[in-house]
């Protein structure tokens, strides 16, 4: 019976790839998310994304795309060095990208409550909502 329960939990986590939805306090579901706030700043209009996969993270920053490893067991978060594209970003998008990548690097935990994924650590809290696929962006195109 315990094995069946573990299988159901595993399938529930994998099902998060189609639309993350898990009760508060559980391991965050894997899947696609969109950044809605970085610290106290509303950044939803920039369409910054995060794909949380088994051992990997990737997405689109404010201007550049990124990917890297995630080596901690969830809900822990330990992001390895990120591979980042080097686009010519307009305005302050490059600085915003760097602040976002720095916050990911400084993260220590990822939680899921009220339909939102929250990444916390030494930097600003990153708050995400489940992402519904749209045309590739990244912002600035």
BAVOBA-160931 format. One record per atom (N, C-alpha, C): residue number from 1; residue in one letter; chain; atom name; x, y, z. Coordinates in steps of 0.001 Angstrom, whole numbers, plus 524288, in hexadecimal, padded with zeros to 5 digits. Example, Ala and Ser with C-alpha at 12.3 -4.5 7.8 and 13.67 -1.06 7.14 Angstrom:
2
{r 1, "a", "A", "N", {83386, 7E9C6, 81E78}};
{r 1, "a", "A", "CA", {8300C, 7EE6C, 81E78}};
{r 1, "a", "A", "C", {83390, 7F31C, 81E78}};
{r 2, "s", "A", "N", {83232, 7F736, 81BA8}};
{r 2, "s", "A", "CA", {83566, 7FBDC, 81BE4}};
{r 2, "s", "A", "C", {83264, 8001E, 81EBE}};
***
This chain:
141
{r 1, "x", "A", "N", {80334, 7FB5D, 80000}};
{r 1, "x", "A", "CA", {80000, 80000, 80000}};
{r 1, "x", "A", "C", {80364, 804E8, 80000}};
{r 2, "x", "A", "N", {807C8, 804DA, 802EF}};
{r 2, "x", "A", "CA", {80B46, 80953, 8030C}};
{r 2, "x", "A", "C", {80D8A, 80A5D, 7FDA3}};
{r 3, "x", "A", "N", {80EA5, 8062A, 7FAB1}};
{r 3, "x", "A", "CA", {810CE, 806DA, 7F571}};
{r 3, "x", "A", "C", {80CD0, 80977, 7F1EC}};
{r 4, "x", "A", "N", {807E2, 8081F, 7F260}};
{r 4, "x", "A", "CA", {803CF, 80A89, 7EF3E}};
{r 4, "x", "A", "C", {8036F, 81056, 7F088}};
{r 5, "x", "A", "N", {803AF, 811AB, 7F590}};
{r 5, "x", "A", "CA", {80386, 81729, 7F72A}};
{r 5, "x", "A", "C", {80811, 81A34, 7F4EE}};
{r 6, "x", "A", "N", {80CBD, 817EF, 7F4FD}};
{r 6, "x", "A", "CA", {81156, 81A8A, 7F2CB}};
{r 6, "x", "A", "C", {810B9, 81B3C, 7ECF2}};
{r 7, "x", "A", "N", {80E81, 81765, 7EA4E}};
{r 7, "x", "A", "CA", {80DB2, 817D6, 7E4A9}};
{r 7, "x", "A", "C", {809D6, 81C2A, 7E36B}};
{r 8, "x", "A", "N", {805AC, 81C9B, 7E67C}};
{r 8, "x", "A", "CA", {801CD, 820BD, 7E5A6}};
{r 8, "x", "A", "C", {8044A, 82614, 7E677}};
{r 9, "x", "A", "N", {80772, 8269F, 7EA8B}};
{r 9, "x", "A", "CA", {80A1C, 82B96, 7EB7D}};
{r 9, "x", "A", "C", {80DC2, 82CD5, 7E6FD}};
{r 10, "x", "A", "N", {810C2, 82901, 7E52B}};
{r 10, "x", "A", "CA", {81452, 829E3, 7E0C9}};
{r 10, "x", "A", "C", {8116E, 82B90, 7DBEA}};
{r 11, "x", "A", "N", {80D0C, 82912, 7DAB9}};
{r 11, "x", "A", "CA", {809FE, 82A87, 7D62A}};
{r 11, "x", "A", "C", {80797, 82FE7, 7D6CC}};
{r 12, "x", "A", "N", {80607, 83148, 7DB89}};
{r 12, "x", "A", "CA", {803E2, 83675, 7DC8B}};
{r 12, "x", "A", "C", {807F5, 83AA2, 7DB75}};
{r 13, "x", "A", "N", {80CC2, 839B6, 7DD22}};
{r 13, "x", "A", "CA", {810EB, 83D82, 7DC23}};
{r 13, "x", "A", "C", {811F3, 83DF1, 7D654}};
{r 14, "x", "A", "N", {81242, 83989, 7D39D}};
{r 14, "x", "A", "CA", {81325, 839AB, 7CDF9}};
{r 14, "x", "A", "C", {80EA0, 83C38, 7CB23}};
{r 15, "x", "A", "N", {809E8, 83B9D, 7CD05}};
{r 15, "x", "A", "CA", {80564, 83E04, 7CA84}};
{r 15, "x", "A", "C", {805C0, 843EC, 7CABE}};
{r 16, "x", "A", "N", {808D6, 84609, 7CE56}};
{r 16, "x", "A", "CA", {8098C, 84BAA, 7CEB4}};
{r 16, "x", "A", "C", {80BB8, 84E0B, 7C9C9}};
{r 17, "x", "A", "N", {80E12, 84B0A, 7C660}};
{r 17, "x", "A", "CA", {8102C, 84D1A, 7C188}};
{r 17, "x", "A", "C", {80BE8, 84F5C, 7BE1B}};
{r 18, "x", "A", "N", {80718, 84D64, 7BE91}};
{r 18, "x", "A", "CA", {802CB, 84F5D, 7BB66}};
{r 18, "x", "A", "C", {8001F, 85406, 7BDE2}};
{r 19, "x", "A", "N", {800EF, 85508, 7C2C4}};
{r 19, "x", "A", "CA", {7FE76, 8595B, 7C577}};
{r 19, "x", "A", "C", {7FF4D, 858BA, 7CB3C}};
{r 20, "x", "A", "N", {8036C, 85B1E, 7CD59}};
{r 20, "x", "A", "CA", {804C7, 85A5E, 7D2CA}};
{r 20, "x", "A", "C", {80034, 85B7A, 7D66B}};
{r 21, "x", "A", "N", {7FF22, 857D4, 7D9D9}};
{r 21, "x", "A", "CA", {7FB0B, 85884, 7DDBA}};
{r 21, "x", "A", "C", {7FC09, 854AB, 7E227}};
{r 22, "x", "A", "N", {7FE1E, 856A3, 7E66B}};
{r 22, "x", "A", "CA", {7FF1F, 8534D, 7EAE5}};
{r 22, "x", "A", "C", {7FDAC, 85646, 7EFD4}};
{r 23, "x", "A", "N", {7FBCE, 85397, 7F3B9}};
{r 23, "x", "A", "CA", {7FA8C, 8562B, 7F8A3}};
{r 23, "x", "A", "C", {7FF62, 85887, 7FB28}};
{r 24, "x", "A", "N", {7FE80, 85C94, 7FE46}};
{r 24, "x", "A", "CA", {802CF, 85F1F, 8010A}};
{r 24, "x", "A", "C", {805C1, 85B23, 80447}};
{r 25, "x", "A", "N", {80AD8, 85BD2, 80497}};
{r 25, "x", "A", "CA", {80E05, 8587D, 807D5}};
{r 25, "x", "A", "C", {81012, 853A4, 8051E}};
{r 26, "x", "A", "N", {80E5B, 85291, 8006E}};
{r 26, "x", "A", "CA", {8104F, 84E0B, 7FD9B}};
{r 26, "x", "A", "C", {814E4, 84F99, 7FA34}};
{r 27, "x", "A", "N", {8179F, 84BB7, 7F833}};
{r 27, "x", "A", "CA", {81BF1, 84CB6, 7F4A0}};
{r 27, "x", "A", "C", {819C5, 84FB0, 7EFE8}};
{r 28, "x", "A", "N", {81C4F, 853EA, 7EE51}};
{r 28, "x", "A", "CA", {81A56, 856F2, 7E9DE}};
{r 28, "x", "A", "C", {81A0D, 85391, 7E4F4}};
{r 29, "x", "A", "N", {815CE, 85401, 7E211}};
{r 29, "x", "A", "CA", {8155F, 850E9, 7DD50}};
{r 29, "x", "A", "C", {8191A, 852DF, 7D91C}};
{r 30, "x", "A", "N", {81B21, 84F33, 7D624}};
{r 30, "x", "A", "CA", {81E67, 8508C, 7D1BA}};
{r 30, "x", "A", "C", {81AED, 852F0, 7CD8A}};
{r 31, "x", "A", "N", {81D1B, 8565A, 7CA53}};
{r 31, "x", "A", "CA", {819FC, 858AA, 7C62A}};
{r 31, "x", "A", "C", {81BCD, 85E11, 7C4BF}};
{r 32, "x", "A", "N", {8188D, 860BD, 7C1DB}};
{r 32, "x", "A", "CA", {819B5, 865F5, 7BFDC}};
{r 32, "x", "A", "C", {81708, 86A22, 7C326}};
{r 33, "x", "A", "N", {819F5, 86E48, 7C43B}};
{r 33, "x", "A", "CA", {81801, 8728F, 7C772}};
{r 33, "x", "A", "C", {81976, 877C6, 7C501}};
{r 34, "x", "A", "N", {8166F, 87BCF, 7C65F}};
{r 34, "x", "A", "CA", {817AA, 88122, 7C4BB}};
{r 34, "x", "A", "C", {8188C, 8846C, 7C999}};
{r 35, "x", "A", "N", {81CCE, 8877B, 7C984}};
{r 35, "x", "A", "CA", {81E20, 88AEE, 7CDE6}};
{r 35, "x", "A", "C", {81A2D, 88F5B, 7CE1B}};
{r 36, "x", "A", "N", {817C7, 8901C, 7D2BB}};
{r 36, "x", "A", "CA", {81420, 89475, 7D34E}};
{r 36, "x", "A", "C", {81648, 898BA, 7D6D8}};
{r 37, "x", "A", "N", {819E4, 89748, 7DA59}};
{r 37, "x", "A", "CA", {81C59, 89B5A, 7DD88}};
{r 37, "x", "A", "C", {821D1, 899B4, 7DF20}};
{r 38, "x", "A", "N", {8251B, 89D9D, 7DF90}};
{r 38, "x", "A", "CA", {82A7E, 89CF0, 7E154}};
{r 38, "x", "A", "C", {82B1B, 8A0B4, 7E5E0}};
{r 39, "x", "A", "N", {82B14, 89E8A, 7EAA5}};
{r 39, "x", "A", "CA", {82ADE, 8A1E4, 7EF3C}};
{r 39, "x", "A", "C", {82585, 8A487, 7EF4D}};
{r 40, "x", "A", "N", {82579, 8A9A7, 7EFC9}};
{r 40, "x", "A", "CA", {82094, 8AC9F, 7EFE9}};
{r 40, "x", "A", "C", {81EF0, 8AE9A, 7EA8C}};
{r 41, "x", "A", "N", {821FE, 8AD79, 7E688}};
{r 41, "x", "A", "CA", {820E4, 8AF9C, 7E153}};
{r 41, "x", "A", "C", {81D96, 8ABE3, 7DE08}};
{r 42, "x", "A", "N", {8195D, 8ADED, 7DBCA}};
{r 42, "x", "A", "CA", {81617, 8AAF5, 7D82B}};
{r 42, "x", "A", "C", {818EB, 8AACB, 7D2EA}};
{r 43, "x", "A", "N", {81A29, 8A615, 7D119}};
{r 43, "x", "A", "CA", {81D19, 8A582, 7CC31}};
{r 43, "x", "A", "C", {81A48, 8A209, 7C83C}};
{r 44, "x", "A", "N", {81550, 8A118, 7C91F}};
{r 44, "x", "A", "CA", {8125B, 89D8E, 7C5BA}};
{r 44, "x", "A", "C", {81286, 89F39, 7C006}};
{r 45, "x", "A", "N", {81298, 8A449, 7BEEF}};
{r 45, "x", "A", "CA", {81280, 8A644, 7B98F}};
{r 45, "x", "A", "C", {81748, 8A4AF, 7B65C}};
{r 46, "x", "A", "N", {81B72, 8A2EF, 7B8F5}};
{r 46, "x", "A", "CA", {82046, 8A17E, 7B636}};
{r 46, "x", "A", "C", {82056, 89BCC, 7B44F}};
{r 47, "x", "A", "N", {81C9E, 898A8, 7B5F9}};
{r 47, "x", "A", "CA", {81C22, 89331, 7B443}};
{r 47, "x", "A", "C", {82110, 88FFA, 7B549}};
{r 48, "x", "A", "N", {82343, 89094, 7B9EC}};
{r 48, "x", "A", "CA", {827C5, 88D71, 7BB94}};
{r 48, "x", "A", "C", {825B6, 8880E, 7BD1B}};
{r 49, "x", "A", "N", {82844, 883FA, 7BB2B}};
{r 49, "x", "A", "CA", {82657, 87EB0, 7BC26}};
{r 49, "x", "A", "C", {82A6C, 87B4A, 7BED2}};
{r 50, "x", "A", "N", {8287C, 8772E, 7C148}};
{r 50, "x", "A", "CA", {82BBC, 87343, 7C3D2}};
{r 50, "x", "A", "C", {8295D, 86DF3, 7C2B3}};
{r 51, "x", "A", "N", {82C83, 86A66, 7C0C8}};
{r 51, "x", "A", "CA", {82ACE, 864FA, 7C065}};
{r 51, "x", "A", "C", {82DDB, 861F4, 7C479}};
{r 52, "x", "A", "N", {82B09, 85FC3, 7C828}};
{r 52, "x", "A", "CA", {82D5B, 85CA8, 7CC4D}};
{r 52, "x", "A", "C", {82CB2, 856F9, 7CAC7}};
{r 53, "x", "A", "N", {8310F, 85464, 7C99E}};
{r 53, "x", "A", "CA", {83104, 84EE6, 7C808}};
{r 53, "x", "A", "C", {83487, 84BDD, 7CBBC}};
{r 54, "x", "A", "N", {83481, 846D0, 7CB51}};
{r 54, "x", "A", "CA", {837AB, 84384, 7CEB0}};
{r 54, "x", "A", "C", {83D78, 8449C, 7CDC2}};
{r 55, "x", "A", "N", {83FF1, 84763, 7D164}};
{r 55, "x", "A", "CA", {84580, 84884, 7D104}};
{r 55, "x", "A", "C", {846ED, 84CFD, 7CD64}};
{r 56, "x", "A", "N", {84318, 84F91, 7CB24}};
{r 56, "x", "A", "CA", {8441B, 853C6, 7C763}};
{r 56, "x", "A", "C", {84075, 85864, 7C855}};
{r 57, "x", "A", "N", {8425D, 85D02, 7C6E7}};
{r 57, "x", "A", "CA", {83EFC, 86195, 7C67A}};
{r 57, "x", "A", "C", {84044, 86429, 7C148}};
{r 58, "x", "A", "N", {83C7D, 866DC, 7BF1E}};
{r 58, "x", "A", "CA", {83D5F, 869C6, 7BA50}};
{r 58, "x", "A", "C", {838F4, 86DAC, 7B9B5}};
{r 59, "x", "A", "N", {83994, 87127, 7B5F6}};
{r 59, "x", "A", "CA", {8356B, 874EA, 7B4F9}};
{r 59, "x", "A", "C", {8375E, 87994, 7B205}};
{r 60, "x", "A", "N", {83442, 87DA5, 7B244}};
{r 60, "x", "A", "CA", {83578, 8829E, 7AFCA}};
{r 60, "x", "A", "C", {835AC, 886C8, 7B3FB}};
{r 61, "x", "A", "N", {839FA, 889A3, 7B421}};
{r 61, "x", "A", "CA", {83A7A, 88DF1, 7B7CC}};
{r 61, "x", "A", "C", {837D8, 892C8, 7B59C}};
{r 62, "x", "A", "N", {83984, 8974C, 7B763}};
{r 62, "x", "A", "CA", {83755, 89C33, 7B583}};
{r 62, "x", "A", "C", {838E4, 89D3A, 7AFDC}};
{r 63, "x", "A", "N", {83D49, 89B03, 7AE37}};
{r 63, "x", "A", "CA", {83F34, 89BB3, 7A8E0}};
{r 63, "x", "A", "C", {8418C, 896B1, 7A6B5}};
{r 64, "x", "A", "N", {8445A, 893DD, 7A9EA}};
{r 64, "x", "A", "CA", {8473D, 88F40, 7A834}};
{r 64, "x", "A", "C", {844CA, 88A2D, 7AA18}};
{r 65, "x", "A", "N", {845C5, 88602, 7A744}};
{r 65, "x", "A", "CA", {84428, 880BF, 7A8DC}};
{r 65, "x", "A", "C", {8487D, 87E7D, 7AC4D}};
{r 66, "x", "A", "N", {84700, 87AC2, 7AFA5}};
{r 66, "x", "A", "CA", {84AC8, 8786F, 7B33C}};
{r 66, "x", "A", "C", {84980, 872B4, 7B424}};
{r 67, "x", "A", "N", {84D66, 86FD3, 7B5E8}};
{r 67, "x", "A", "CA", {84C9D, 86A6F, 7B797}};
{r 67, "x", "A", "C", {850F8, 8690E, 7BB5B}};
{r 68, "x", "A", "N", {84FE0, 86540, 7BEA8}};
{r 68, "x", "A", "CA", {853C5, 86390, 7C26C}};
{r 68, "x", "A", "C", {851E0, 85EDF, 7C575}};
{r 69, "x", "A", "N", {85515, 85D32, 7C91E}};
{r 69, "x", "A", "CA", {853B9, 858B5, 7CC57}};
{r 69, "x", "A", "C", {8515C, 85A89, 7D17A}};
{r 70, "x", "A", "N", {84E5D, 8570E, 7D3CE}};
{r 70, "x", "A", "CA", {84C13, 857D9, 7D8EE}};
{r 70, "x", "A", "C", {84D4B, 852DA, 7DBE4}};
{r 71, "x", "A", "N", {850E7, 8531D, 7DFAA}};
{r 71, "x", "A", "CA", {85306, 84E5B, 7E1FE}};
{r 71, "x", "A", "C", {850D3, 84CDE, 7E755}};
{r 72, "x", "A", "N", {84D97, 85021, 7E9AC}};
{r 72, "x", "A", "CA", {84B73, 84EDC, 7EED5}};
{r 72, "x", "A", "C", {8465D, 84BCF, 7EE48}};
{r 73, "x", "A", "N", {84533, 848AB, 7F22E}};
{r 73, "x", "A", "CA", {84029, 845FF, 7F24F}};
{r 73, "x", "A", "C", {83BFC, 84A09, 7F3BB}};
{r 74, "x", "A", "N", {837D9, 84A4D, 7F09C}};
{r 74, "x", "A", "CA", {8339E, 84DFF, 7F1B4}};
{r 74, "x", "A", "C", {8313F, 84CB5, 7F704}};
{r 75, "x", "A", "N", {83003, 85080, 7FA40}};
{r 75, "x", "A", "CA", {82F6E, 85600, 7F907}};
{r 75, "x", "A", "C", {83476, 85935, 7F964}};
{r 76, "x", "A", "N", {838E1, 856C1, 7FA12}};
{r 76, "x", "A", "CA", {83DD0, 85998, 7F9DC}};
{r 76, "x", "A", "C", {83ED5, 85B5F, 7F44C}};
{r 77, "x", "A", "N", {8420B, 85F51, 7F3B6}};
{r 77, "x", "A", "CA", {8435B, 8614B, 7EE86}};
{r 77, "x", "A", "C", {84904, 862F2, 7EE89}};
{r 78, "x", "A", "N", {84C15, 8609E, 7EB24}};
{r 78, "x", "A", "CA", {8518B, 86212, 7EA7C}};
{r 78, "x", "A", "C", {8529A, 86239, 7E4A0}};
{r 79, "x", "A", "N", {852C0, 866F2, 7E29D}};
{r 79, "x", "A", "CA", {85366, 867C3, 7DD08}};
{r 79, "x", "A", "C", {8592E, 867FA, 7DBB8}};
{r 80, "x", "A", "N", {85ABF, 864C0, 7D7F4}};
{r 80, "x", "A", "CA", {86027, 864D2, 7D61B}};
{r 80, "x", "A", "C", {860FA, 8696B, 7D274}};
{r 81, "x", "A", "N", {865AE, 869FA, 7D065}};
{r 81, "x", "A", "CA", {866BD, 86E44, 7CCB7}};
{r 81, "x", "A", "C", {862DA, 86E18, 7C831}};
{r 82, "x", "A", "N", {860F5, 872AE, 7C6BF}};
{r 82, "x", "A", "CA", {85D26, 87308, 7C288}};
{r 82, "x", "A", "C", {85FD0, 87408, 7BD4B}};
{r 83, "x", "A", "N", {85DE0, 87177, 7B947}};
{r 83, "x", "A", "CA", {85F55, 872BA, 7B3E7}};
{r 83, "x", "A", "C", {85B57, 876CB, 7B220}};
{r 84, "x", "A", "N", {85D3B, 87B40, 7B066}};
{r 84, "x", "A", "CA", {859CE, 87F9A, 7AF05}};
{r 84, "x", "A", "C", {85B31, 8818A, 7A996}};
{r 85, "x", "A", "N", {85726, 8828A, 7A66C}};
{r 85, "x", "A", "CA", {85824, 884DF, 7A150}};
{r 85, "x", "A", "C", {85A4D, 88A63, 7A21D}};
{r 86, "x", "A", "N", {85C86, 88C9F, 79E18}};
{r 86, "x", "A", "CA", {85EDE, 891DF, 79E8A}};
{r 86, "x", "A", "C", {85C71, 89588, 79A8C}};
{r 87, "x", "A", "N", {85784, 896C6, 79B64}};
{r 87, "x", "A", "CA", {854BE, 89A48, 797E1}};
{r 87, "x", "A", "C", {85606, 89FF0, 79937}};
{r 88, "x", "A", "N", {85581, 8A34E, 79576}};
{r 88, "x", "A", "CA", {8560C, 8A8E8, 7965D}};
{r 88, "x", "A", "C", {850D6, 8AACD, 79899}};
{r 89, "x", "A", "N", {850B8, 8ABD8, 79D9E}};
{r 89, "x", "A", "CA", {84BE4, 8AD3E, 7A04D}};
{r 89, "x", "A", "C", {84B3A, 8B32C, 7A06A}};
{r 90, "x", "A", "N", {8466D, 8B4F8, 79FD9}};
{r 90, "x", "A", "CA", {84566, 8BA97, 79FF0}};
{r 90, "x", "A", "C", {84411, 8BC5E, 7A575}};
{r 91, "x", "A", "N", {844FA, 8C15A, 7A673}};
{r 91, "x", "A", "CA", {843A1, 8C3AE, 7AB75}};
{r 91, "x", "A", "C", {84639, 8C0E2, 7AFFB}};
{r 92, "x", "A", "N", {84321, 8BFFC, 7B40A}};
{r 92, "x", "A", "CA", {84537, 8BD85, 7B8CA}};
{r 92, "x", "A", "C", {84463, 8B798, 7B8EE}};
{r 93, "x", "A", "N", {8431A, 8B53E, 7B478}};
{r 93, "x", "A", "CA", {841FB, 8AFA0, 7B46A}};
{r 93, "x", "A", "C", {846B6, 8AC51, 7B5E4}};
{r 94, "x", "A", "N", {84B61, 8ADF7, 7B467}};
{r 94, "x", "A", "CA", {85015, 8AB00, 7B5CF}};
{r 94, "x", "A", "C", {850D8, 8AB05, 7BBBE}};
{r 95, "x", "A", "N", {85004, 8AF82, 7BE32}};
{r 95, "x", "A", "CA", {8508D, 8AFDB, 7C3E7}};
{r 95, "x", "A", "C", {84C51, 8AC9A, 7C69A}};
{r 96, "x", "A", "N", {84796, 8AC98, 7C476}};
{r 96, "x", "A", "CA", {8435F, 8A972, 7C6A4}};
{r 96, "x", "A", "C", {844A9, 8A39B, 7C620}};
{r 97, "x", "A", "N", {846B6, 8A218, 7C181}};
{r 97, "x", "A", "CA", {84865, 89CB5, 7C0BE}};
{r 97, "x", "A", "C", {84C45, 89B1E, 7C4FA}};
{r 98, "x", "A", "N", {85044, 89E5D, 7C5C0}};
{r 98, "x", "A", "CA", {8545B, 89D14, 7C985}};
{r 98, "x", "A", "C", {8521E, 89C97, 7CF05}};
{r 99, "x", "A", "N", {84E8E, 8A01A, 7D07A}};
{r 99, "x", "A", "CA", {84C2B, 89FD6, 7D5AB}};
{r 99, "x", "A", "C", {84905, 89AC8, 7D64F}};
{r 100, "x", "A", "N", {84648, 89934, 7D230}};
{r 100, "x", "A", "CA", {84341, 89456, 7D251}};
{r 100, "x", "A", "C", {846DA, 88F9D, 7D2C3}};
{r 101, "x", "A", "N", {84AF6, 88F78, 7CF8A}};
{r 101, "x", "A", "CA", {84E9F, 88B13, 7CFB7}};
{r 101, "x", "A", "C", {85173, 88ADA, 7D4F7}};
{r 102, "x", "A", "N", {852BC, 88F6A, 7D731}};
{r 102, "x", "A", "CA", {8552C, 88F96, 7DC5F}};
{r 102, "x", "A", "C", {85179, 88D71, 7E08E}};
{r 103, "x", "A", "N", {84C64, 88EC2, 7E027}};
{r 103, "x", "A", "CA", {84892, 88CD4, 7E3F5}};
{r 103, "x", "A", "C", {8480B, 886E4, 7E38B}};
{r 104, "x", "A", "N", {84828, 884CD, 7DEC4}};
{r 104, "x", "A", "CA", {847FB, 87F18, 7DE1F}};
{r 104, "x", "A", "C", {84CC9, 87C96, 7E095}};
{r 105, "x", "A", "N", {85158, 87EEB, 7DFBD}};
{r 105, "x", "A", "CA", {8563A, 87CC7, 7E1D8}};
{r 105, "x", "A", "C", {8564B, 87CF4, 7E7D1}};
{r 106, "x", "A", "N", {853B3, 880D7, 7EA22}};
{r 106, "x", "A", "CA", {853A7, 88173, 7EFD1}};
{r 106, "x", "A", "C", {84F2C, 87E82, 7F269}};
{r 107, "x", "A", "N", {84BEB, 87BEF, 7EF4F}};
{r 107, "x", "A", "CA", {84751, 8793D, 7F163}};
{r 107, "x", "A", "C", {848E6, 8747B, 7F49E}};
{r 108, "x", "A", "N", {84598, 87335, 7F859}};
{r 108, "x", "A", "CA", {84694, 86EA5, 7FB98}};
{r 108, "x", "A", "C", {841F1, 86AFD, 7FBE9}};
{r 109, "x", "A", "N", {83D43, 86D28, 7FB37}};
{r 109, "x", "A", "CA", {83892, 869E4, 7FB82}};
{r 109, "x", "A", "C", {83491, 86BA1, 7F775}};
{r 110, "x", "A", "N", {83148, 867E8, 7F625}};
{r 110, "x", "A", "CA", {82CE1, 868F6, 7F2A9}};
{r 110, "x", "A", "C", {8280A, 866BD, 7F546}};
{r 111, "x", "A", "N", {823EE, 869DA, 7F590}};
{r 111, "x", "A", "CA", {81F1D, 8682A, 7F803}};
{r 111, "x", "A", "C", {81A87, 868EC, 7F45E}};
{r 112, "x", "A", "N", {81635, 8667B, 7F5B4}};
{r 112, "x", "A", "CA", {81182, 866DD, 7F281}};
{r 112, "x", "A", "C", {80CD8, 86788, 7F617}};
{r 113, "x", "A", "N", {80A0C, 86BE0, 7F587}};
{r 113, "x", "A", "CA", {80571, 86CE1, 7F8BC}};
{r 113, "x", "A", "C", {801B0, 8705E, 7F5B8}};
{r 114, "x", "A", "N", {7FCB9, 86F5A, 7F648}};
{r 114, "x", "A", "CA", {7F8AA, 87278, 7F3C0}};
{r 114, "x", "A", "C", {7F984, 87304, 7EDE2}};
{r 115, "x", "A", "N", {7FB71, 86ED2, 7EB72}};
{r 115, "x", "A", "CA", {7FC2F, 86EE0, 7E5CD}};
{r 115, "x", "A", "C", {800E8, 871E3, 7E3FA}};
{r 116, "x", "A", "N", {80441, 87380, 7E78E}};
{r 116, "x", "A", "CA", {808E4, 8768B, 7E62E}};
{r 116, "x", "A", "C", {80DD1, 873C1, 7E7F9}};
{r 117, "x", "A", "N", {811C4, 8742C, 7E4B9}};
{r 117, "x", "A", "CA", {816ED, 87214, 7E5EB}};
{r 117, "x", "A", "C", {81A34, 8769F, 7E7FA}};
{r 118, "x", "A", "N", {81CBE, 875E8, 7EC76}};
{r 118, "x", "A", "CA", {81FF8, 87A06, 7EEB4}};
{r 118, "x", "A", "C", {82578, 87805, 7EF97}};
{r 119, "x", "A", "N", {8293A, 87AD4, 7ED7D}};
{r 119, "x", "A", "CA", {82EBA, 8798D, 7EE2B}};
{r 119, "x", "A", "C", {83104, 87D88, 7F1E6}};
{r 120, "x", "A", "N", {83354, 87B93, 7F622}};
{r 120, "x", "A", "CA", {8357B, 87F12, 7FA18}};
{r 120, "x", "A", "C", {83B29, 87DB5, 7FB2F}};
{r 121, "x", "A", "N", {83DEE, 88186, 7FD21}};
{r 121, "x", "A", "CA", {84366, 880E1, 7FE7D}};
{r 121, "x", "A", "C", {84588, 8860E, 80059}};
{r 122, "x", "A", "N", {84A73, 8870A, 7FF21}};
{r 122, "x", "A", "CA", {84CEF, 88BE2, 800D7}};
{r 122, "x", "A", "C", {84B52, 89093, 7FD91}};
{r 123, "x", "A", "N", {8494C, 88FB0, 7F8EC}};
{r 123, "x", "A", "CA", {8478F, 893F0, 7F585}};
{r 123, "x", "A", "C", {841C4, 894ED, 7F635}};
{r 124, "x", "A", "N", {83F88, 8980B, 7F2A3}};
{r 124, "x", "A", "CA", {839E9, 89913, 7F2F2}};
{r 124, "x", "A", "C", {836C5, 8941C, 7F1F6}};
{r 125, "x", "A", "N", {8322F, 893C6, 7F451}};
{r 125, "x", "A", "CA", {82EB3, 88F5A, 7F35E}};
{r 125, "x", "A", "C", {82CA0, 88FAD, 7EDCF}};
{r 126, "x", "A", "N", {82CDE, 88B45, 7EB0B}};
{r 126, "x", "A", "CA", {82AD3, 88AE7, 7E5BA}};
{r 126, "x", "A", "C", {825A0, 88808, 7E615}};
{r 127, "x", "A", "N", {82177, 88A7A, 7E433}};
{r 127, "x", "A", "CA", {81C47, 88824, 7E46B}};
{r 127, "x", "A", "C", {81A60, 88712, 7DEE4}};
{r 128, "x", "A", "N", {818C3, 8822F, 7DDFB}};
{r 128, "x", "A", "CA", {8171E, 8806B, 7D8CE}};
{r 128, "x", "A", "C", {81192, 87E53, 7D8FF}};
{r 129, "x", "A", "N", {80EEB, 87EA1, 7D495}};
{r 129, "x", "A", "CA", {809EC, 87C01, 7D3D0}};
{r 129, "x", "A", "C", {80A99, 87803, 7CF79}};
{r 130, "x", "A", "N", {80740, 87410, 7CF52}};
{r 130, "x", "A", "CA", {80798, 87053, 7CAFD}};
{r 130, "x", "A", "C", {8076E, 87339, 7C5CC}};
{r 131, "x", "A", "N", {80AA1, 87188, 7C231}};
{r 131, "x", "A", "CA", {80B33, 8742E, 7BD24}};
{r 131, "x", "A", "C", {80804, 87160, 7B8FA}};
{r 132, "x", "A", "N", {804DE, 8745D, 7B643}};
{r 132, "x", "A", "CA", {801FA, 8724A, 7B1D3}};
{r 132, "x", "A", "C", {80518, 873D9, 7AD02}};
{r 133, "x", "A", "N", {806AF, 86FFC, 7A9FC}};
{r 133, "x", "A", "CA", {80A1B, 870DD, 7A57D}};
{r 133, "x", "A", "C", {807F5, 8751D, 7A1EA}};
{r 134, "x", "A", "N", {80B6D, 878AE, 7A082}};
{r 134, "x", "A", "CA", {80A41, 87CC7, 79CBE}};
{r 134, "x", "A", "C", {80E8A, 87C90, 798AD}};
{r 135, "x", "A", "N", {80E4A, 88007, 794F7}};
{r 135, "x", "A", "CA", {81270, 8803C, 79102}};
{r 135, "x", "A", "C", {81794, 88140, 793BC}};
{r 136, "x", "A", "N", {81BCB, 87EF5, 791AA}};
{r 136, "x", "A", "CA", {820F8, 87FF9, 793D3}};
{r 136, "x", "A", "C", {821C0, 885C5, 7941A}};
{r 137, "x", "A", "N", {82432, 8877E, 79844}};
{r 137, "x", "A", "CA", {82537, 88D13, 7986A}};
{r 137, "x", "A", "C", {82AF5, 88DEE, 79751}};
{r 138, "x", "A", "N", {82F10, 88D94, 79A7C}};
{r 138, "x", "A", "CA", {82EFD, 89056, 79F6E}};
{r 138, "x", "A", "C", {82DCA, 8961B, 79E8F}};
{r 139, "x", "A", "N", {82C95, 898CF, 7A2BF}};
{r 139, "x", "A", "CA", {82B46, 89E5A, 7A26E}};
{r 139, "x", "A", "C", {82F70, 8A134, 79F60}};
{r 140, "x", "A", "N", {82DE0, 8A4F6, 79C8A}};
{r 140, "x", "A", "CA", {831A8, 8A7F3, 79976}};
{r 140, "x", "A", "C", {8318B, 8A672, 793C2}};
{r 141, "x", "A", "N", {82ECB, 8A249, 79260}};
{r 141, "x", "A", "CA", {82E53, 8A0D9, 78CD4}};
{r 141, "x", "A", "C", {82A0B, 8A3F1, 78A53}};
***
